[in-house]
Amino acid sequence: MQRGVMLMNKIDKVQTCTGCGACSFICPKECISMKEDAEGFIKPIIDENQCVGCGICYNNCPQVVTVNKNLIPDKVYAFVNLDEQILHRSSSGGAFSYLANYVLEKKGVVFGAAFDENFRVKTISIESRDELNKLQGSKYIESDLGNSFEKVHHFLSEGRFVLFSGTPCQIAGLYATFNKKRPDKLLTVELLCHGVPSNKIFQKYLEIENKKGQILEYSFRDKAKWGWGNWGSYKYLKGNKEKKIYFPVASDYFYSLYFKNNIFRTSCYECHHASIPRGSDVTIGDFWGAEKLLRGFSFKKGISLLMLNNQKAFDLFWSMTNSNSNIKIQEVLLENIIPYNKTIVMPSEKPAARDIIYEELEQYGFYYVGKKYCKISKFNAKIRRYIPRWIKGILKK
Protein backbone atom coordinates (compact mmCIF):
# COMPACT_ATOMS: atom_id res chain seq x y z
CA MET A 1 0.00 0.00 0.00
CA GLN A 2 2.70 2.49 0.96
CA ARG A 3 4.59 1.90 -2.28
CA GLY A 4 1.39 2.71 -4.20
CA VAL A 5 0.93 5.94 -2.29
CA MET A 6 4.54 6.89 -3.00
CA LEU A 7 4.05 6.29 -6.72
CA MET A 8 0.82 8.24 -6.77
CA ASN A 9 2.41 11.16 -4.98
CA LYS A 10 4.91 11.47 -7.82
CA ILE A 11 2.02 11.93 -10.23
CA ASP A 12 -0.04 14.21 -8.06
CA LYS A 13 2.44 17.05 -7.61
CA VAL A 14 0.57 20.31 -7.94
CA GLN A 15 3.01 21.65 -10.54
CA THR A 16 2.80 18.67 -12.89
CA CYS A 17 -0.59 16.93 -12.74
CA THR A 18 -2.90 18.05 -15.56
CA GLY A 19 -5.97 16.18 -14.30
CA CYS A 20 -6.25 14.20 -17.55
CA GLY A 21 -7.54 11.14 -15.68
CA ALA A 22 -5.43 8.55 -17.50
CA CYS A 23 -4.24 7.14 -14.16
CA SER A 24 -7.84 6.64 -13.00
CA PHE A 25 -8.83 4.89 -16.24
CA ILE A 26 -5.92 2.46 -16.36
CA CYS A 27 -5.72 1.57 -12.65
CA PRO A 28 -6.37 -2.21 -12.48
CA LYS A 29 -7.76 -1.92 -8.94
CA GLU A 30 -10.02 1.06 -9.80
CA CYS A 31 -8.74 2.82 -6.71
CA ILE A 32 -8.09 6.27 -8.27
CA SER A 33 -10.94 8.76 -8.58
CA MET A 34 -10.92 12.27 -10.05
CA LYS A 35 -12.10 15.03 -7.72
CA GLU A 36 -11.95 18.82 -7.53
CA ASP A 37 -9.24 20.27 -5.27
CA ALA A 38 -9.56 23.44 -3.19
CA GLU A 39 -9.05 25.63 -6.28
CA GLY A 40 -11.64 23.72 -8.28
CA PHE A 41 -9.24 21.82 -10.56
CA ILE A 42 -9.66 18.10 -11.23
CA LYS A 43 -7.06 15.95 -9.43
CA PRO A 44 -6.58 12.20 -8.84
CA ILE A 45 -7.38 10.86 -5.38
CA ILE A 46 -6.05 7.43 -4.42
CA ASP A 47 -7.77 4.97 -2.12
CA GLU A 48 -4.80 3.86 -0.04
CA ASN A 49 -6.64 0.77 1.20
CA GLN A 50 -7.11 -0.55 -2.35
CA CYS A 51 -3.76 0.40 -3.94
CA VAL A 52 -1.34 -2.51 -4.41
CA GLY A 53 1.60 -0.44 -5.63
CA CYS A 54 1.74 -1.91 -9.13
CA GLY A 55 3.04 1.36 -10.58
CA ILE A 56 0.90 1.21 -13.73
CA CYS A 57 -0.46 4.71 -13.07
CA TYR A 58 3.01 6.20 -12.74
CA ASN A 59 4.52 4.35 -15.68
CA ASN A 60 1.76 5.50 -18.03
CA CYS A 61 1.31 9.07 -16.81
CA PRO A 62 1.78 11.40 -19.82
CA GLN A 63 3.51 13.89 -17.53
CA VAL A 64 6.15 11.26 -16.73
CA VAL A 65 6.46 9.29 -19.98
CA THR A 66 6.24 11.28 -23.22
CA VAL A 67 5.95 9.47 -26.54
CA ASN A 68 5.52 11.52 -29.69
CA LYS A 69 5.77 10.09 -33.17
CA ASN A 70 4.44 13.12 -35.03
CA LEU A 71 6.08 15.10 -37.78
CA ILE A 72 7.65 18.53 -37.43
CA PRO A 73 5.58 20.60 -39.88
CA ASP A 74 7.17 23.40 -41.88
CA LYS A 75 3.86 25.05 -42.70
CA VAL A 76 0.44 25.73 -41.24
CA TYR A 77 -2.83 26.70 -42.89
CA ALA A 78 -5.18 29.62 -42.60
CA PHE A 79 -8.67 28.15 -42.82
CA VAL A 80 -12.13 29.68 -43.21
CA ASN A 81 -15.38 27.75 -43.47
CA LEU A 82 -17.51 29.70 -45.95
CA ASP A 83 -20.77 28.39 -44.52
CA GLU A 84 -22.09 31.58 -42.89
CA GLN A 85 -24.07 29.81 -40.17
CA ILE A 86 -21.11 27.69 -39.09
CA LEU A 87 -18.74 30.64 -39.24
CA HIS A 88 -21.08 32.74 -37.11
CA ARG A 89 -21.27 30.10 -34.34
CA SER A 90 -17.55 29.35 -34.38
CA SER A 91 -14.95 31.26 -32.36
CA SER A 92 -12.63 31.72 -35.33
CA GLY A 93 -12.75 30.21 -38.82
CA GLY A 94 -14.86 27.09 -38.27
CA ALA A 95 -12.13 24.44 -38.67
CA PHE A 96 -13.44 22.31 -35.82
CA SER A 97 -16.96 22.22 -37.28
CA TYR A 98 -15.55 21.25 -40.67
CA LEU A 99 -13.76 18.23 -39.21
CA ALA A 100 -16.65 17.33 -36.91
CA ASN A 101 -19.21 17.38 -39.71
CA TYR A 102 -17.08 15.01 -41.75
CA VAL A 103 -16.92 12.50 -38.88
CA LEU A 104 -20.64 12.81 -38.18
CA GLU A 105 -21.43 12.18 -41.85
CA LYS A 106 -19.48 8.93 -41.50
CA LYS A 107 -21.81 7.92 -38.62
CA GLY A 108 -19.00 8.67 -36.20
CA VAL A 109 -18.94 10.27 -32.76
CA VAL A 110 -17.51 13.68 -31.82
CA PHE A 111 -16.25 14.65 -28.35
CA GLY A 112 -15.82 18.22 -27.19
CA ALA A 113 -16.38 20.75 -24.40
CA ALA A 114 -19.91 21.98 -23.63
CA PHE A 115 -21.72 23.92 -20.93
CA ASP A 116 -24.09 21.93 -18.74
CA GLU A 117 -27.29 23.42 -17.31
CA ASN A 118 -25.27 25.16 -14.57
CA PHE A 119 -22.65 26.56 -16.98
CA ARG A 120 -19.99 24.15 -15.81
CA VAL A 121 -17.81 22.90 -18.67
CA LYS A 122 -17.81 19.16 -19.34
CA THR A 123 -16.65 16.98 -22.22
CA ILE A 124 -19.59 15.32 -23.94
CA SER A 125 -20.13 13.20 -27.04
CA ILE A 126 -22.52 13.93 -29.91
CA GLU A 127 -23.70 11.78 -32.80
CA SER A 128 -25.66 14.20 -35.00
CA ARG A 129 -25.15 17.58 -36.65
CA ASP A 130 -28.13 18.93 -34.73
CA GLU A 131 -26.03 18.75 -31.54
CA LEU A 132 -22.90 20.35 -32.95
CA ASN A 133 -23.81 23.81 -31.64
CA LYS A 134 -23.18 22.51 -28.09
CA LEU A 135 -19.49 22.08 -28.90
CA GLN A 136 -18.97 25.20 -30.99
CA GLY A 137 -17.42 28.32 -29.49
CA SER A 138 -14.62 28.77 -26.99
CA LYS A 139 -14.94 27.68 -23.37
CA TYR A 140 -12.09 29.25 -21.40
CA ILE A 141 -12.49 26.76 -18.55
CA GLU A 142 -11.02 23.38 -17.63
CA SER A 143 -13.36 20.75 -19.06
CA ASP A 144 -14.33 17.89 -16.77
CA LEU A 145 -13.67 14.74 -18.81
CA GLY A 146 -15.90 12.52 -16.68
CA ASN A 147 -16.08 9.08 -18.31
CA SER A 148 -15.14 10.33 -21.80
CA PHE A 149 -12.14 8.01 -22.15
CA GLU A 150 -14.33 5.01 -21.38
CA LYS A 151 -16.80 6.13 -24.06
CA VAL A 152 -14.04 6.62 -26.63
CA HIS A 153 -12.85 3.04 -26.07
CA HIS A 154 -16.43 1.78 -26.34
CA PHE A 155 -17.18 3.52 -29.64
CA LEU A 156 -13.88 2.44 -31.16
CA SER A 157 -14.56 -1.17 -30.12
CA GLU A 158 -17.76 -0.92 -32.17
CA GLY A 159 -15.68 0.08 -35.20
CA ARG A 160 -16.96 3.66 -35.27
CA PHE A 161 -14.98 6.73 -36.30
CA VAL A 162 -14.25 8.98 -33.28
CA LEU A 163 -13.10 12.61 -33.19
CA PHE A 164 -11.85 13.68 -29.77
CA SER A 165 -11.17 17.37 -29.21
CA GLY A 166 -9.63 18.90 -26.11
CA THR A 167 -6.54 20.51 -24.67
CA PRO A 168 -3.14 19.01 -25.55
CA CYS A 169 -2.75 17.45 -22.09
CA GLN A 170 -6.18 15.82 -22.29
CA ILE A 171 -5.29 14.24 -25.62
CA ALA A 172 -1.97 13.03 -24.19
CA GLY A 173 -4.00 11.44 -21.40
CA LEU A 174 -6.29 9.74 -23.91
CA TYR A 175 -3.34 8.26 -25.78
CA ALA A 176 -1.97 7.00 -22.46
CA THR A 177 -5.08 4.84 -22.10
CA PHE A 178 -4.12 3.14 -25.38
CA ASN A 179 -0.56 2.57 -24.16
CA LYS A 180 0.52 5.48 -26.42
CA LYS A 181 -0.87 3.76 -29.52
CA ARG A 182 -2.84 5.69 -32.12
CA PRO A 183 -6.00 3.82 -33.17
CA ASP A 184 -6.71 4.17 -36.89
CA LYS A 185 -10.28 5.36 -36.40
CA LEU A 186 -9.42 7.93 -33.71
CA LEU A 187 -8.86 11.50 -34.89
CA THR A 188 -7.53 13.81 -32.16
CA VAL A 189 -7.93 17.58 -32.45
CA GLU A 190 -6.14 19.74 -29.89
CA LEU A 191 -6.87 23.38 -29.21
CA LEU A 192 -4.00 25.85 -29.05
CA CYS A 193 -4.15 26.45 -25.33
CA HIS A 194 -2.90 29.34 -23.18
CA GLY A 195 -4.02 27.61 -19.99
CA VAL A 196 -7.24 26.71 -18.19
CA PRO A 197 -8.99 28.37 -15.23
CA SER A 198 -11.14 26.20 -12.98
CA ASN A 199 -14.89 25.78 -13.11
CA LYS A 200 -14.92 27.09 -9.55
CA ILE A 201 -13.61 30.56 -10.37
CA PHE A 202 -15.98 30.85 -13.34
CA GLN A 203 -18.90 29.98 -11.06
CA LYS A 204 -17.76 32.68 -8.62
CA TYR A 205 -17.75 35.14 -11.52
CA LEU A 206 -21.22 34.08 -12.64
CA GLU A 207 -22.58 34.62 -9.12
CA ILE A 208 -21.97 38.34 -9.66
CA GLU A 209 -23.51 38.41 -13.14
CA ASN A 210 -26.52 36.39 -11.93
CA LYS A 211 -27.61 39.34 -9.81
CA LYS A 212 -29.00 40.90 -12.99
CA GLY A 213 -31.19 37.83 -13.48
CA GLN A 214 -30.97 34.11 -14.23
CA ILE A 215 -28.33 33.53 -16.91
CA LEU A 216 -29.68 31.58 -19.87
CA GLU A 217 -26.75 31.66 -22.33
CA TYR A 218 -23.10 32.66 -22.18
CA SER A 219 -20.65 33.25 -25.03
CA PHE A 220 -16.96 33.93 -24.54
CA ARG A 221 -16.66 35.04 -28.16
CA ASP A 222 -19.74 36.62 -29.75
CA LYS A 223 -19.40 37.74 -33.39
CA ALA A 224 -22.96 38.99 -33.80
CA LYS A 225 -22.23 42.72 -33.84
CA TRP A 226 -18.50 43.42 -33.86
CA GLY A 227 -16.90 40.29 -35.25
CA TRP A 228 -14.00 38.12 -34.27
CA GLY A 229 -12.24 38.23 -30.93
CA ASN A 230 -13.60 41.45 -29.46
CA TRP A 231 -16.77 40.90 -27.49
CA GLY A 232 -18.42 38.45 -25.13
CA SER A 233 -22.11 38.22 -24.32
CA TYR A 234 -24.67 36.61 -22.09
CA LYS A 235 -28.44 36.36 -22.08
CA TYR A 236 -30.39 36.55 -18.84
CA LEU A 237 -33.97 36.46 -17.64
CA LYS A 238 -35.28 39.65 -16.01
CA GLY A 239 -38.79 39.05 -14.77
CA ASN A 240 -40.53 37.52 -17.78
CA LYS A 241 -38.23 39.14 -20.36
CA GLU A 242 -35.00 37.88 -21.86
CA LYS A 243 -32.23 40.44 -22.15
CA LYS A 244 -28.78 40.23 -23.71
CA ILE A 245 -25.62 42.06 -22.72
CA TYR A 246 -22.63 42.51 -25.02
CA PHE A 247 -19.33 43.56 -23.45
CA PRO A 248 -15.79 44.12 -24.73
CA VAL A 249 -13.53 41.47 -23.23
CA ALA A 250 -11.08 44.15 -22.07
CA SER A 251 -13.78 45.52 -19.75
CA ASP A 252 -14.50 42.23 -17.96
CA TYR A 253 -12.71 41.00 -14.85
CA PHE A 254 -12.80 37.30 -15.75
CA TYR A 255 -11.30 37.91 -19.19
CA SER A 256 -8.71 40.28 -17.77
CA LEU A 257 -7.58 37.72 -15.21
CA TYR A 258 -7.47 35.13 -17.99
CA PHE A 259 -5.47 37.20 -20.46
CA LYS A 260 -2.99 38.15 -17.73
CA ASN A 261 -2.42 34.39 -17.13
CA ASN A 262 -3.44 34.87 -13.50
CA ILE A 263 -5.89 32.00 -13.01
CA PHE A 264 -4.57 28.97 -14.87
CA ARG A 265 -3.97 25.51 -13.50
CA THR A 266 -0.41 25.47 -12.13
CA SER A 267 0.69 22.74 -14.56
CA CYS A 268 -0.18 25.07 -17.47
CA TYR A 269 2.85 27.23 -16.75
CA GLU A 270 5.16 24.22 -17.22
CA CYS A 271 3.27 22.59 -20.09
CA HIS A 272 5.57 20.35 -22.12
CA HIS A 273 2.81 19.84 -24.69
CA ALA A 274 3.30 23.44 -25.85
CA SER A 275 6.09 22.44 -28.21
CA ILE A 276 6.93 21.11 -31.64
CA PRO A 277 6.14 18.42 -32.69
CA ARG A 278 2.58 18.63 -31.40
CA GLY A 279 0.96 15.60 -29.79
CA SER A 280 -2.38 15.37 -31.58
CA ASP A 281 -3.30 14.56 -35.16
CA VAL A 282 -4.60 18.09 -35.77
CA THR A 283 -4.02 21.41 -33.99
CA ILE A 284 -6.51 24.28 -34.35
CA GLY A 285 -6.72 27.77 -32.90
CA ASP A 286 -7.15 31.44 -33.72
CA PHE A 287 -4.97 32.69 -36.56
CA TRP A 288 -3.49 35.71 -34.83
CA GLY A 289 -1.32 37.86 -37.05
CA ALA A 290 -3.64 37.24 -39.99
CA GLU A 291 -3.61 40.88 -41.12
CA LYS A 292 0.16 40.79 -41.58
CA LEU A 293 0.49 37.31 -43.07
CA LEU A 294 -2.55 36.78 -45.29
CA ARG A 295 -3.98 38.30 -48.44
CA GLY A 296 -7.50 38.02 -49.79
CA PHE A 297 -9.15 37.08 -46.48
CA SER A 298 -11.92 38.86 -44.59
CA PHE A 299 -10.66 39.29 -41.03
CA LYS A 300 -13.87 40.35 -39.31
CA LYS A 301 -15.58 36.96 -38.98
CA GLY A 302 -12.53 34.96 -37.92
CA ILE A 303 -9.79 32.76 -39.34
CA SER A 304 -8.64 29.41 -38.00
CA LEU A 305 -5.06 28.28 -37.70
CA LEU A 306 -4.78 24.64 -38.77
CA MET A 307 -1.81 22.31 -38.30
CA LEU A 308 -1.69 18.78 -39.71
CA ASN A 309 0.73 16.96 -37.45
CA ASN A 310 1.14 13.55 -39.09
CA GLN A 311 0.55 11.73 -42.35
CA LYS A 312 -2.81 10.36 -41.23
CA ALA A 313 -4.14 13.86 -40.60
CA PHE A 314 -2.64 15.18 -43.82
CA ASP A 315 -4.16 12.45 -45.98
CA LEU A 316 -7.55 12.64 -44.29
CA PHE A 317 -7.82 16.42 -44.48
CA TRP A 318 -6.91 16.68 -48.13
CA SER A 319 -9.23 13.81 -49.06
CA MET A 320 -12.02 15.85 -47.42
CA THR A 321 -10.95 19.09 -49.06
CA ASN A 322 -10.56 17.92 -52.64
CA SER A 323 -14.32 17.59 -53.02
CA ASN A 324 -15.29 20.68 -51.00
CA SER A 325 -15.34 24.18 -52.47
CA ASN A 326 -17.04 25.80 -49.48
CA ILE A 327 -13.79 26.55 -47.65
CA LYS A 328 -10.83 28.87 -48.10
CA ILE A 329 -7.25 27.80 -47.33
CA GLN A 330 -3.83 29.42 -47.55
CA GLU A 331 -0.42 28.01 -46.62
CA VAL A 332 1.84 29.94 -44.26
CA LEU A 333 5.32 29.04 -43.08
CA LEU A 334 5.33 27.89 -39.46
CA GLU A 335 8.27 30.13 -38.62
CA ASN A 336 6.26 33.18 -39.70
CA ILE A 337 3.26 32.47 -37.52
CA ILE A 338 5.00 31.54 -34.26
CA PRO A 339 5.71 35.18 -33.24
CA TYR A 340 1.94 35.81 -33.19
CA ASN A 341 0.97 32.41 -31.74
CA LYS A 342 3.68 31.64 -29.20
CA THR A 343 1.77 28.92 -27.37
CA ILE A 344 2.62 26.65 -30.32
CA VAL A 345 6.13 26.38 -28.87
CA MET A 346 6.01 27.63 -25.27
CA PRO A 347 3.64 27.72 -22.28
CA SER A 348 2.21 30.85 -20.73
CA GLU A 349 4.39 32.68 -18.23
CA LYS A 350 3.38 32.39 -14.61
CA PRO A 351 2.71 35.74 -12.88
CA ALA A 352 3.62 36.20 -9.23
CA ALA A 353 -0.02 36.83 -8.32
CA ARG A 354 -1.04 33.27 -9.31
CA ASP A 355 0.11 31.76 -6.01
CA ILE A 356 -2.37 33.72 -3.92
CA ILE A 357 -5.31 34.54 -6.19
CA TYR A 358 -7.27 31.36 -5.51
CA GLU A 359 -6.74 31.74 -1.77
CA GLU A 360 -8.07 35.27 -1.92
CA LEU A 361 -10.94 34.13 -4.12
CA GLU A 362 -12.07 31.76 -1.40
CA GLN A 363 -11.64 34.32 1.35
CA TYR A 364 -12.87 37.54 -0.25
CA GLY A 365 -14.80 36.59 -3.40
CA PHE A 366 -14.40 37.16 -7.11
CA TYR A 367 -15.03 40.90 -7.27
CA TYR A 368 -12.25 41.57 -4.75
CA VAL A 369 -9.77 39.50 -6.77
CA GLY A 370 -10.76 41.06 -10.09
CA LYS A 371 -10.55 44.59 -8.80
CA LYS A 372 -7.22 43.99 -7.06
CA TYR A 373 -5.37 42.45 -9.99
CA CYS A 374 -7.01 44.10 -13.01
CA LYS A 375 -7.28 47.73 -14.00
CA ILE A 376 -10.11 48.04 -16.46
CA SER A 377 -11.99 50.95 -17.97
CA LYS A 378 -15.27 49.93 -19.54
CA PHE A 379 -15.57 53.21 -21.43
CA ASN A 380 -12.04 53.10 -22.91
CA ALA A 381 -12.43 49.41 -23.77
CA LYS A 382 -15.54 50.14 -25.80
CA ILE A 383 -13.91 53.04 -27.63
CA ARG A 384 -10.86 50.92 -28.51
CA ARG A 385 -13.04 48.18 -29.98
CA TYR A 386 -14.49 50.61 -32.53
CA ILE A 387 -11.06 51.57 -33.87
CA PRO A 388 -10.15 49.50 -36.97
CA ARG A 389 -7.14 47.23 -36.52
CA TRP A 390 -5.15 48.91 -39.30
CA ILE A 391 -5.45 52.24 -37.47
CA LYS A 392 -4.33 50.59 -34.21
CA GLY A 393 -1.25 49.34 -36.04
CA ILE A 394 -0.36 52.88 -37.14
CA LEU A 395 -0.91 54.26 -33.65
CA LYS A 396 1.33 51.59 -32.10
CA LYS A 397 4.13 52.48 -34.52
N, C-alpha and C positions, 0 to 999 in steps of 0.2 A: 504493500500500500504506500509506504513512504517513498519508494522509488518512483511510483506513478505520480505522486504529488510533486516530487522534484522535477520530473520531466515536464509536467504541466506548467509549473512555475516558469520554466524557460520560455514557454510559448506565451504565457499571459503577462509578460512585461508590458507596462502601460505604453512604453515608447514604440513597441514593435507589433503588438497584436492589432490586426485590422478588423477583427470580428467577422471574418468571412464564413466561419462555421464549418470549415472542412474537418477540423478535429472532431467536432460533434458527430458529423455524418459517418466518419470512418471508424469511430471507436467501436471495437468488437463487443465491449461490455455495455455500450449505450449509457455510459456514466458521465457524459459531458453534455451539459445543457447550455443554451445561449440566453443570457439575461442582460438587462440594462444595468449599467453601473451607476454611480452617484451622479455622473454628468449626463446620463441618458444614452450612452453609447453601448452597443451590443458587445458583450464579452463572454468568453467561455467560463463556466463554473463546473468544477469537477466534484463528483461524489466520491469522497475519499474512501468510503466503506466498500465501494464497488470496484475501484481502480485496482488492476493487477500489475501495473507497471510494465506493460508490454512495449511501450515506447512508440507505438504506431502513430499516435497523434503527433509526437515530436518529429518523427522521421518523415512525415508527409506534410508538415506545415509549410505553406508556400513562403513564409517569412524566414524559414530556416533553410529549406532546400529549393533552389531556383533552377528550373529547367526551361530553356527557351530555344526552340528550334526554328524561329522565324527568320525571315530575311531582313536585311538592312536596306530599306527603300531609298532610292535616290530622288524620288519625286512623290508629290502628293497631288490631290485633285481638288479643285474648286467644283462644288456640285450644287445645282439648283433643280429642284423638282418643279416643273412648270405647271403642275396641277394647282390652281389657285386655292382651292379649299384645303389641300394638304399643306401648302406653303403657309397659309394663314394660321393653321393650328400648330405648326412646328416652331421650335425656338429659333432655328436658323434656316437652312436651305432644304430641309425635308429628306435628308439622306436616310435617316432611320426608318421613316415611313416607307420609303422606296424599297428597302431591303425587307422590311416586315411584310409588306403586301405580297412580295414575291413568295415568301415562305408560306403565308396564309393561302395563297392560290394553289400551292402544292399540298394543301390539306395538312400543313404543318402547324406548329405551336410556337408562339412568340412570348418571351418573358421580358418584363420591364418594370420600371418603378411607377407606382400609381398612388394617389391619395385614397385613403379609406374614408369612411363617413365622418371621422373625427379629424381629418386632415393630417393624419400620420402617414408617413410614406412607407409603403410595403411593396415588395416584388411579387407580382402576380403573373399568371399566364392567361393568354387569350387564344381563341381558335377561330375568330371570325373578324372580318374587316369592320363590322359594326362596333366592335369593342376597342378598335385601335386608338380612338380619341383618349382613352384612359391612360395610355402610355405616352402620348405626345406631349411635348412641352417639358421644359426643365423643371426638376425638383431639386433644389439646393439643400438637400437633407440626406443623411444616411438612410438608406433603404433597408428595412428589416427583411432579410431573405426568407425567414420562416422555414418552411419545408420545400423551398424551391429546388434544391439540389435533388431531393428525393423524386420530385416530379419530373425533372429533366431525365433522370435515369429511367423512370417508368416509360415516358414517351419514346425515348430512344429504343428501349427494349421492344416496343411495339413496331419498330421500324419507321417511325415518323420523323420528319425533318423538324429540327428544333433550332430556333434563334434565341440566344440568351444575351441580353444586353445588361450592362451594369458598369460599375467602376472597375478599373484595372485589377485592384486587389480582390474583388469579388470573383472575377473571371479566373484569376490565379487559383482561388479557393476551389472553384468548380473543377478545374483541371486536376487539382490535387485529389479529388474524389474518384478520378479515373486513373490514378497512379501516373499522372502527367501525360497520359495518352490523349490523342485528339480524335474523337470519334468522327467518322466520315460525314454523318448526318447532323453534326452539331456545328452551327455557325455562331461564333462569339463576336459580339460587337461591344467594344469598350468606349466609354465616353472620356474625352479629354478632361481630366479632373484636376481642379485646384485644391480640393479638400472637401470634407463633409462635416457640417455641423450636426448636432444630435436632434432627434425628434423632440427632446425635452425643451431645448431652448426655443425651438420654433413654436411649441405649444405655449410657452411663456409669452412670446411675442403676440400670438393670436389672442391671448387673454385680454390684452390691451385693445386690440382692434375689435374684439367681440362686444365691447361696450357700446359701439355704435348700433349693434344689432346682430342677430345670428348670421354668421358667415355661411354663405351657400356655395361660393366658388372662389378659388384663389389661383392667380396666374403669376408666376415669377417673371414671365416675359410676354407681354401683351402687345401685339402688333397692330391692333385694331385702328388706332388713330395716328401713331407717330412712328410706326415701323420697328425695325430690328434693334433690340438691345437697349432700349432707352427707358421703357416704362413697365411697371407692374400694375396689377389691378386685383380687386376683389369685389364680389357681389355679396350684399348682405340684405337681410330682411328687417325692415323698419316698420313695425306695426303690421299692416297687411300689404305693404308695398316693397318691391324689390328695388334696391338702389345699387349703383356701381360706382366705385371710386378708382380713378386712374392716378398714379403717382410716379414721378421720376425716381428711379432707383437711388439716385444720389441724395434724395431727401428722406430716405427711410432708414431707420436704425438697424433693422436686421440686415439689409443689404450692405450698409456701411461696415458693420462688423464683419460680414462675410468677405467683402472685397479688401478689407485690411488684414485678412487671414487670421482674425482674432479668435475664431470659434470653431476651428477644425479639430477633428480627432487628432490626438497627439502623434499617432503613427503617420499621419499625412505629411508631416514636416520632414520625415525621413524616408519617404516612399521610394523604394527601389524599382517600382514599376514605372515611374516617370523617367523613362530612358529608352534608348534605341539599342537593339530592336524591341518593338512593342510585344506584349504578351498575347494579345488576342488576334483573331483572324482579321478583323477590321477595326479601325479607330475612326471615330467621328467627333466633331466638335464645331465650334464657331470658327469661321475663317476670318480671324482678325488680321488686319493689314490688307484687306481686300482692295481698298481704294488705291493703294500703292503698287499692288502686284498684278491686278487683273484689268483687262480691257473688255468692253462690251457687256458688262454685267450691270444689272440694277442692284444697288446696294441697300435700298430701303427695306425690302422684305426679307433679307437674310440670305446668307451663303454658307453652306456647310463645307468644312474641311474633311476630306476623306482620305484615309490611308489604307492601302491593301498590303497586309503584312506577311503574306505567304502565297504560294502558288495556288493553293485551293481558293483563297479569297479572290485572287486575280482572275482565275479562270471563270469562277462563278459570276463575278460582277460583270465581266465583259460579255459573257453569254447572255446575261439579262439585258445588257445595254444595247447589244447589236440590233435587237428587234424593238427598241423603245426610242421614239423620237420626242417624248414628252419630258425630256431632261436636258440640262445644259452642263457641260463638263469642260474644264480647262486644266491642263497640266501645269504644275509649278514645282520648281526645284525645292527639295526639302530644306536645303541650306538657306534659301531665301525666306522661308516662312517661319523658321524657328525664332528669329528675333521678335516676332509679334505673337508667338504662341509657345512661350518658353516651357510650359508644363509638358511639352513633348519630351524634353530631355532633362528636366530638373523639377523637384518638388517645390512647393511654396515655402517661403521663408517664415520661420516661426518668430512672431513678435514677443517681446518681453511680457506683454499684458496677458498672453494666453494662459499662463500658469495660475492666474488668480481670478480670471473672469467667471468661470463656472462656479467658483466658491462664492463670489459676490452675487451671482445670479440667484443662487439658493438663498442667500441671506437677505438681499435687498430688492430683488426682483429685476425684471427685464429693463424697465424704463431707466432705472438707476444706472445699469451697466451701459446701455446705449448712450445715455447722455454723458457719462463719464469718459467714454473712450471714442466718441464720434462727435465731430463738430459739423453739423449740417445746417444748411440754410434752404428751406423749402422754396423760398422766392427765387434765390439765385439759381437753384437747381432747375427750376422750371424755365427760367430765361435761357440758361445754357443749352437746354434740350431743343430750343427753337433755332439755334444757330446752326447752319449747315456745316457738315464736317470739313468741307474744303476751306471754309472761312476759319474754322478752328485751327486748321493746319497752318494757315498764314499767320494767325495771331500768336501761335506757339513759336514760330520762327522769329 
